[in-house]
């Protein structure tokens, strides 16, 4: 995630897609819009997290990717999300192990 990448763009574009889907009756487009808005909200929250919360960040962003993949039928995106969540769990366990060894 680059420094200028806040979630505003995803929230705005997502809302446009959601409304477009509602107006045209395209449920998939509507779901894509909702997923993109959620992605934008997560980006905003993730940006505010400390570097020490990397495990949490990976778990949250991974969950968003998984849900986005399910909503859009994108199995690859869903798998990426699950993998990122696993990465976050590993980071948390490594952090706890390090803390246990230091005490």
C-alpha positions as CSV (number, residue, x, y, z in Angstrom):
1,X,0.0,0.0,0.0
2,X,1.6,3.3,-1.0
3,X,1.5,6.4,1.2
4,X,-1.0,8.2,-0.9
5,X,-3.3,5.3,-1.2
6,X,-6.2,6.1,1.1
7,X,-9.5,4.4,0.7
8,X,-11.4,7.5,-0.6
9,X,-11.1,6.4,-4.3
10,X,-12.3,2.9,-3.6
11,X,-15.2,4.3,-1.5
12,X,-16.3,6.7,-4.2
13,X,-15.9,4.4,-7.1
14,X,-17.5,1.6,-5.1
15,X,-20.6,3.7,-4.4
16,X,-20.9,4.6,-8.1
17,X,-20.8,0.9,-9.0
18,X,-23.3,0.1,-6.3
19,X,-25.8,2.8,-7.5
20,X,-25.2,1.7,-11.1
21,X,-26.0,-1.8,-10.2
22,X,-29.2,-0.8,-8.4
23,X,-30.4,1.4,-11.3
24,X,-29.7,-1.2,-13.9
25,X,-30.8,-4.2,-11.8
26,X,-27.3,-5.7,-12.1
27,X,-26.9,-7.5,-8.7
28,X,-23.3,-8.5,-9.5
29,X,-22.3,-4.9,-10.2
30,X,-24.0,-3.8,-7.0
31,X,-22.1,-6.4,-5.0
32,X,-18.8,-5.3,-6.7
33,X,-19.6,-1.8,-5.6
34,X,-20.3,-2.8,-2.0
35,X,-17.1,-4.8,-1.9
36,X,-15.0,-2.0,-3.3
37,X,-16.5,0.4,-0.7
38,X,-15.6,-2.1,2.1
39,X,-12.1,-2.3,0.6
40,X,-11.8,1.5,0.8
41,X,-12.9,1.5,4.5
42,X,-10.4,-1.2,5.3
43,X,-7.6,0.8,3.5
44,X,-8.4,3.8,5.7
45,X,-8.4,1.8,8.9
46,X,-5.2,-0.2,7.9
47,X,-3.4,3.0,7.1
48,X,-4.1,4.2,10.7
49,X,-2.7,1.0,12.2
50,X,0.7,0.9,13.7
51,X,3.4,-1.2,12.2
52,X,3.2,-3.4,15.3
53,X,-0.3,-4.4,14.3
54,X,0.8,-6.0,11.0
55,X,-0.8,-9.3,11.9
56,X,-4.1,-7.7,12.5
57,X,-3.8,-5.6,9.3
58,X,-3.2,-8.8,7.2
59,X,-6.1,-10.6,8.8
60,X,-8.5,-7.7,8.2
61,X,-7.4,-6.9,4.7
62,X,-7.3,-10.6,3.9
63,X,-10.9,-11.0,5.1
64,X,-12.0,-8.1,2.9
65,X,-10.3,-9.8,-0.1
66,X,-12.0,-13.1,0.7
67,X,-15.4,-11.5,1.0
68,X,-14.8,-9.5,-2.2
69,X,-13.9,-12.7,-4.0
70,X,-17.0,-14.5,-2.8
71,X,-19.2,-11.6,-3.7
72,X,-17.8,-11.4,-7.2
73,X,-17.3,-15.1,-7.8
74,X,-13.5,-14.5,-8.1
75,X,-12.0,-17.7,-6.6
76,X,-8.4,-16.3,-7.0
77,X,-9.2,-13.2,-5.0
78,X,-10.9,-15.3,-2.4
79,X,-7.8,-17.6,-2.1
80,X,-5.6,-14.5,-1.9
81,X,-7.6,-13.2,1.0
82,X,-7.4,-16.5,2.8
83,X,-3.7,-16.6,2.3
84,X,-3.3,-13.1,3.6
85,X,-5.4,-14.0,6.7
86,X,-3.1,-16.9,7.4
87,X,-0.1,-14.6,7.0
88,X,-1.6,-12.3,9.6
89,X,-2.1,-15.2,12.1
90,X,1.5,-16.4,11.6
91,X,2.7,-12.8,12.3
92,X,0.7,-12.7,15.5
93,X,2.0,-16.1,16.6
94,X,5.6,-15.0,15.8
95,X,5.1,-11.8,17.8
96,X,3.8,-13.7,20.8
97,X,6.6,-16.2,20.6
98,X,9.2,-13.4,20.5
99,X,7.5,-11.7,23.5
100,X,7.5,-15.0,25.4
101,X,11.2,-15.5,24.7
102,X,12.1,-12.0,25.8
103,X,10.4,-12.4,29.2
